Amino acid sequence: MSKLYIIGIGPGAIEQMTLRAREAIGECDVIVGYKTYVRLIECLASGKEVISLGMTEEIERARKAVELALEGKVVGLVSSGDAGVYGMAGLALEALKERQADTVAVEVVPGVPALCAAASLLGAPLGHDFAAISLSDLLTEWKTIEKRIMAAAESDFIIVLYNPKSGKRTWQLERAREIILGHRPGTTPVGLVTSAYREGEKVVLTDLERMLSHEAGMLTTVIIGNLSTYIHGNKLITPRGYQKKYGPLFPE
């Protein structure tokens, strides 16, 4: 029976991948994905047909995966992090709908999203309400992105920024910071995590005032704290509010 697995492979390291993701890859005849992500799981894809495509070929990846599944194959469409968080799940399901491929069984396999991987390396920055916003304006108008940043900043959400910079997009992170500084002090803690759980991993603790002095790119996740977030040692912490409601954890 034909089947399409849409697989979130997590941040990159095999040990951070879910057991179900590994099992699903093992059941596939064909693996389709962005070449960088395919390389991350090549040790699990031995003996399988592998189709690697480029960064801007998301539509072609989805089309190819659906067509192969319609041929009766078991296909794994891989996505970094979680396939449903800025990943391939939505596009693949839209492709199935457009192709009227109702005979194809589908399973979306969850993975550890980039924001969770980054948060784990920083400490506990997502202990309260947060908003995740991509700064890529390739598919979303910048004026819409600005409105979302403004709303999150005004509401004191912890803000997670995906895709902060690329070779062609160099000013969006600076503009996002400018908007947020209108609602938070420059001392607001910020964490930047690049290539979480991959070769070249880099973790930086800084603040809103100085964040632009650190490198950021497409493999960087930026987490900007709310008004309660603080740095203790080498950890970024956002309290949930237990001490405020119930008092000290270790009362005298």
C-alpha positions in Angstrom: 0.0 0.0 0.0 1.3 3.5 -0.9 2.1 5.7 2.0 3.6 9.1 2.6 5.4 9.8 5.8 6.0 13.5 6.6 8.9 13.2 9.0 10.3 15.8 11.4 13.9 14.8 12.0 14.5 17.2 14.9 17.4 19.6 15.2 20.0 17.4 13.5 21.7 15.0 15.8 20.4 11.4 15.4 20.1 11.0 19.2 17.6 14.0 19.2 15.3 12.2 16.7 12.2 10.5 18.0 12.0 6.7 17.9 8.9 6.9 15.6 10.9 9.1 13.1 13.6 6.5 13.0 11.1 3.7 12.5 9.3 5.6 9.8 12.5 6.2 7.9 13.2 2.5 8.2 9.9 1.7 6.6 10.4 3.9 3.5 11.4 2.9 0.0 12.3 6.5 -0.9 13.5 9.5 1.1 12.8 13.0 -0.3 14.2 16.2 1.2 16.4 19.2 1.2 20.0 18.1 0.7 21.3 19.3 4.0 18.6 17.5 5.9 19.1 14.3 3.9 22.8 14.4 4.8 21.9 14.5 8.5 20.1 11.2 8.3 22.2 9.4 5.6 23.2 6.7 8.1 19.5 5.8 8.4 18.8 5.8 4.7 21.4 3.2 3.6 20.0 1.1 0.7 17.1 3.4 0.0 16.4 5.6 -3.0 17.3 9.2 -1.9 16.1 12.3 -3.8 17.9 15.5 -2.6 16.7 18.9 -3.7 17.8 22.5 -3.1 16.8 25.1 -0.6 14.2 26.9 -2.7 12.6 23.7 -4.2 10.0 23.0 -1.5 7.2 22.7 -4.1 9.2 20.3 -6.1 9.9 18.2 -3.0 6.2 18.0 -2.2 5.3 17.2 -5.8 7.9 14.5 -6.0 6.9 12.9 -2.7 3.2 12.7 -3.7 3.9 11.4 -7.2 6.1 8.6 -5.8 3.5 7.7 -3.3 0.9 7.5 -6.1 3.2 5.0 -7.8 2.7 2.7 -4.8 5.9 3.5 -2.9 6.4 4.2 0.7 7.9 7.7 0.8 9.5 9.7 3.5 9.4 13.5 3.1 11.9 14.8 5.7 11.9 18.2 7.3 14.1 19.6 10.0 12.7 20.2 13.4 9.0 19.5 13.4 7.5 19.1 9.9 4.4 21.1 11.0 6.4 24.1 12.3 7.6 26.1 9.3 8.1 22.7 7.7 6.9 20.6 4.8 3.7 19.1 6.4 1.3 21.9 5.2 2.7 22.0 1.7 2.6 18.2 1.3 -1.0 18.0 2.5 -2.0 20.8 0.1 -0.2 18.9 -2.7 -2.1 15.7 -1.8 -5.4 17.6 -1.8 -4.7 19.3 -5.2 -3.6 16.0 -6.7 -6.8 14.3 -5.2 -4.5 11.6 -3.9 -7.0 10.2 -1.5 -5.6 6.6 -1.9 -2.3 7.6 -0.3 -2.1 6.9 3.4 -0.5 9.7 5.3 1.3 10.0 8.6 2.8 13.2 10.0 5.6 12.2 12.3 6.5 14.9 14.9 10.0 16.0 15.7 11.7 18.3 18.2 11.2 21.9 16.7 14.1 24.4 16.5 12.6 26.6 19.2 12.6 23.7 21.7 16.1 22.6 20.8 17.4 26.2 21.2 15.5 26.6 24.5 17.0 23.5 26.0 20.5 24.8 25.3 19.7 28.2 26.8 18.0 26.9 29.9 14.3 27.6 30.4 13.4 30.7 28.3 10.0 29.5 27.2 8.5 29.1 30.7 5.6 31.4 29.9 3.5 32.4 26.8 5.5 33.0 23.7 5.1 33.9 20.0 7.1 32.4 17.2 7.7 34.7 14.2 9.7 34.1 11.0 11.5 37.1 9.7 11.6 35.7 6.1 9.4 37.9 3.9 9.7 35.5 0.9 6.1 34.2 1.4 4.7 36.8 3.9 4.7 40.5 3.4 7.0 42.4 5.7 4.2 44.8 6.8 2.3 41.7 8.1 5.5 40.4 9.9 5.9 43.9 11.5 2.4 43.8 12.8 3.0 40.5 14.4 6.2 41.6 16.0 4.5 44.7 17.4 1.6 42.7 18.8 3.9 40.2 20.5 6.1 43.0 21.9 3.2 45.0 23.2 1.7 41.9 24.9 4.9 40.9 26.7 5.2 37.6 24.9 8.6 35.9 24.9 9.5 36.2 21.2 11.1 33.5 19.1 12.5 34.6 15.8 13.1 32.1 13.0 15.1 32.9 9.9 16.6 36.1 11.3 19.0 36.7 8.5 20.2 35.3 5.2 22.6 36.4 2.5 20.0 38.6 0.9 18.0 39.6 4.0 20.2 41.7 6.3 18.0 44.4 7.8 15.0 42.6 9.1 16.5 41.5 12.4 17.6 45.1 13.1 14.1 46.4 12.4 12.5 43.7 14.6 14.9 44.7 17.5 13.9 48.4 16.9 10.2 47.5 17.3 10.7 45.4 20.4 12.9 48.1 22.0 9.9 50.3 21.9 8.2 48.1 24.5 11.1 46.5 26.4 14.4 47.8 27.9 17.7 47.2 26.3 18.7 45.0 29.2 16.0 42.4 28.2 17.8 39.0 28.0 18.3 37.4 24.6 19.6 34.0 23.5 21.0 33.2 20.1 21.4 29.5 19.2 23.0 28.5 15.9 23.1 24.9 14.6 21.6 23.4 17.7 22.8 19.8 18.2 24.7 20.0 15.0 28.4 20.5 14.1 29.3 24.1 14.6 26.7 24.6 17.4 27.0 28.1 19.0 25.1 29.4 22.0 25.2 33.1 23.0 23.6 34.9 25.9 23.3 38.7 25.5 20.6 41.4 25.7 18.4 43.4 23.4 20.8 46.3 23.3 23.8 44.2 22.2 22.2 41.4 20.3 23.2 42.8 16.8 26.9 42.5 17.7 26.6 38.7 17.4 26.4 36.7 14.2 23.0 35.3 13.2 21.9 33.5 10.0 19.4 31.0 8.7 20.5 28.4 11.1 20.0 30.7 14.1 17.1 30.8 16.4 16.7 34.0 18.5 14.8 34.0 21.8 14.0 37.4 23.3 12.7 37.3 26.9 9.7 39.0 28.4 9.8 41.5 31.2 10.3 38.7 33.8 13.1 36.8 32.0 16.5 36.8 33.6 19.9 35.3 33.3 21.4 33.2 36.1 24.9 31.9 35.5 24.8 30.6 32.0 21.0 29.9 31.9 18.2 32.0 30.5 15.1 31.6 32.7 11.5 32.8 32.4 9.5 32.2 35.6 6.1 30.5 35.2 5.0 32.5 38.3 4.9 29.8 41.1 6.9 31.9 43.6 4.8 35.0 42.9 1.7 33.0 43.8 2.9 30.6 46.4 6.0 32.2 47.8 9.7 31.0 47.9 10.4 27.4 46.9 12.5 27.0 50.1 10.8 29.1 52.8 12.8 29.8 55.9 
